[in-house]
Amino acid sequence: MTQLIEGGWITVIGVTVVFTILGILALVLYFVGWLERRLVEREGKALPAPTPTPSPSPPKEEAKPEISPRELAIITSAVLAYLAKKAEQLRPLPFRRKVSDAWRLYGLEGQMEETENFNYEIGKW
């Protein structure tokens, strides 16, 4: 009975320590946030008003070469023919599944356990 009471006290002390530390961490994080807000407010008051900077002019567009629909069709068909030829060269590799060693060992363990139980039942050790 004393072991049960001692276990209960250890549990209560452990839970109390954990939640106390969590509370202290929450207070520290709250204080850091409060301090950061205060520092940002002070910097905001101390800094002069920002002067507007001139926006950069948009870059001039360079003339892009115009591709005719016929040229586009020729390029597209060449790429598709290349990819089709490459796909013919790829073939799936044949493989055989290897039975996992874990399952084999599990089966051996089960067989040994059945043999052991059988021997105990017969011999009435």
C-alpha positions as CSV (number, residue, x, y, z in Angstrom):
1,M,0.0,0.0,0.0
2,T,2.9,2.4,0.8
3,Q,4.3,1.8,-2.7
4,L,1.0,2.9,-4.2
5,I,0.9,6.1,-2.1
6,E,4.6,6.8,-3.0
7,G,3.8,6.3,-6.7
8,G,0.9,8.7,-6.4
9,W,3.1,11.4,-4.8
10,I,5.8,11.0,-7.4
11,T,3.1,11.4,-10.1
12,V,1.7,14.5,-8.5
13,I,5.1,16.0,-8.1
14,G,6.0,15.2,-11.7
15,V,2.9,16.7,-13.1
16,T,3.3,19.8,-10.9
17,V,6.9,20.3,-12.1
18,V,5.9,19.9,-15.8
19,F,3.1,22.4,-15.6
20,T,5.1,24.9,-13.6
21,I,7.8,24.9,-16.2
22,L,5.3,25.2,-19.0
23,G,3.7,28.2,-17.1
24,I,7.2,29.8,-16.7
25,L,7.9,29.3,-20.5
26,A,4.5,30.9,-21.3
27,L,5.3,33.9,-19.1
28,V,8.7,34.3,-20.7
29,L,7.3,34.2,-24.2
30,Y,4.6,36.7,-23.3
31,F,7.3,39.0,-21.9
32,V,9.4,38.7,-25.0
33,G,6.4,39.6,-27.2
34,W,5.6,42.6,-25.0
35,L,9.2,43.8,-25.0
36,E,9.4,43.5,-28.8
37,R,6.2,45.5,-29.3
38,R,7.6,48.2,-27.0
39,L,10.9,48.4,-29.0
40,V,9.0,48.5,-32.3
41,E,6.8,51.4,-31.0
42,R,9.9,53.3,-29.9
43,E,11.6,52.9,-33.2
44,G,8.5,53.9,-35.0
45,K,8.4,57.2,-33.0
46,A,12.1,57.9,-33.4
47,L,12.4,57.3,-37.1
48,P,11.6,60.2,-39.5
49,A,8.8,59.9,-42.0
50,P,10.1,57.9,-45.0
51,T,10.6,59.8,-48.2
52,P,9.0,58.3,-51.3
53,T,11.5,56.8,-53.6
54,P,10.9,57.1,-57.4
55,S,9.7,53.9,-58.9
56,P,12.0,52.5,-61.6
57,S,10.8,52.7,-65.1
58,P,9.5,49.5,-66.6
59,P,12.1,47.7,-68.7
60,K,11.8,48.0,-72.5
61,E,10.6,44.9,-74.1
62,E,13.0,43.4,-76.5
63,A,11.7,42.2,-79.8
64,K,11.1,38.5,-79.6
65,P,11.6,36.5,-82.8
66,E,8.2,35.5,-84.2
67,I,7.7,31.8,-84.8
68,S,5.3,30.9,-87.5
69,P,2.7,28.2,-86.8
70,R,4.4,25.9,-89.4
71,E,7.8,26.2,-87.7
72,L,6.1,25.5,-84.3
73,A,4.4,22.4,-85.7
74,I,7.7,21.1,-87.1
75,I,9.5,21.7,-83.8
76,T,6.7,20.0,-81.8
77,S,6.6,17.0,-84.1
78,A,10.4,16.6,-83.9
79,V,10.3,16.7,-80.1
80,L,7.4,14.2,-80.0
81,A,9.1,11.8,-82.4
82,Y,12.3,11.9,-80.3
83,L,10.4,11.2,-77.1
84,A,8.5,8.3,-78.8
85,K,11.7,6.8,-80.0
86,K,13.2,7.1,-76.5
87,A,10.1,5.5,-75.0
88,E,10.5,2.5,-77.2
89,Q,14.0,1.9,-75.9
90,L,12.8,1.8,-72.3
91,R,11.5,-1.5,-71.1
92,P,10.4,-2.7,-67.7
93,L,12.9,-4.9,-65.9
94,P,11.7,-8.3,-64.8
95,F,12.0,-8.9,-61.1
96,R,11.0,-11.6,-58.6
97,R,9.7,-10.8,-55.2
98,K,11.9,-12.0,-52.5
99,V,10.1,-13.2,-49.4
100,S,11.0,-11.1,-46.5
101,D,13.2,-12.6,-43.9
102,A,11.0,-11.2,-41.2
103,W,8.1,-13.3,-42.3
104,R,10.3,-16.4,-42.6
105,L,11.6,-15.9,-39.1
106,Y,8.1,-15.3,-37.8
107,G,7.0,-18.6,-39.3
108,L,9.9,-20.5,-37.7
109,E,9.2,-18.9,-34.4
110,G,5.6,-20.0,-34.6
111,Q,6.6,-23.6,-35.5
112,M,9.1,-23.7,-32.6
113,E,6.4,-22.5,-30.2
114,E,3.9,-25.1,-31.4
115,T,6.6,-27.8,-31.0
116,E,7.5,-26.6,-27.6
117,N,3.9,-26.5,-26.4
118,F,3.3,-30.0,-27.9
119,N,6.3,-31.4,-26.0
120,Y,5.2,-29.9,-22.8
121,E,1.7,-31.3,-23.2
122,I,3.0,-34.8,-24.0
123,G,5.7,-35.0,-21.4
124,K,3.7,-33.2,-18.6
125,W,6.9,-31.7,-17.4
